[in-house]
Amino acid sequence: MKSLNLAFTGSLGKSHSLKLAYANDGLDSAVIKSAMEQLSEMKMFSSEGENIYATPVSAKYVETITTPIFTAAKVTA
């Protein structure tokens, strides 16, 4: 599964991230950057007086591969 990981700097200089698990994996950098800027301008998310998504920093797709090792047999009563 791919997720879209967005990195921001908050208004107090701290690093923050937003992970979107079911994002379209065909988006180009211009679309993602524009969406991050819009999110930043809305100032909807704050924590302890800090706008946590104040400045867009980076975005990346992260692909997670699951490799099963074993599965326990179901116990029937």
N, C-alpha and C positions, 0 to 999 in steps of 0.2 A: 504494500500500500504506500502511496506517496502522500506526503503532507507538505503544505506550504508554510515555511517558517519565516516570519517577519521580525526584523530587529529594529528597535527604536531607541532613542535616547529620550529620557524624561526631562521635564522642565527643570529638575534639580541636578541633572547631569548623570543620573543613574541609567544603567542599561536595562531594557525590558524587551520581552519577546511575546509574540502572539503566534500560536500554532493552529493552523486550520487543517483539520484532518481530511475533509472531503472537498478540497478545492479542485477546480479545473486545472489539470496539469498541462494545458496547452496555452496558457496565458503568456504573453511576451512581457519584457521588462517595462515597456512604456505603460501598459495597462496596470501592472502591479504597482509601479511607482505612483501613478495617478491615484489609485485606490488608497495607497498608504498616505498620500498627502491629504486626500479628502478626509480620511479617518483622523488624521492629526488635527486638521482644521476644526473638526466638530467638538474637540475637547470633551468627549463624553466619558472618558475613563480617568479616574483620579484615585489616588491612594495617599492618605496622610498629607493632603494639600499639594500633591505633585500631579501634574498632567503626565501620565505615564507613557503616552504615545505622542510626545511633542514633536520629535524630529525623526523622520524615516532614515534608517541607516543602511539596511540591506535586506534582501529577500533570497530565499533559496528553496528548492524542492529537496525533500529528504525522503528517500525510499527505504522502507523497512522490509526486510525479508525474514519471514518466519520459517524456521526449520524445525519441524517436530522431532523430538527425540524418542518419546514413547507415549503411549496412551494406556492408562489402566483399564483392565477389563471391567465391564459392568457387573455388579454383584446383584444376583437375583435372589429374592427371599422365598 
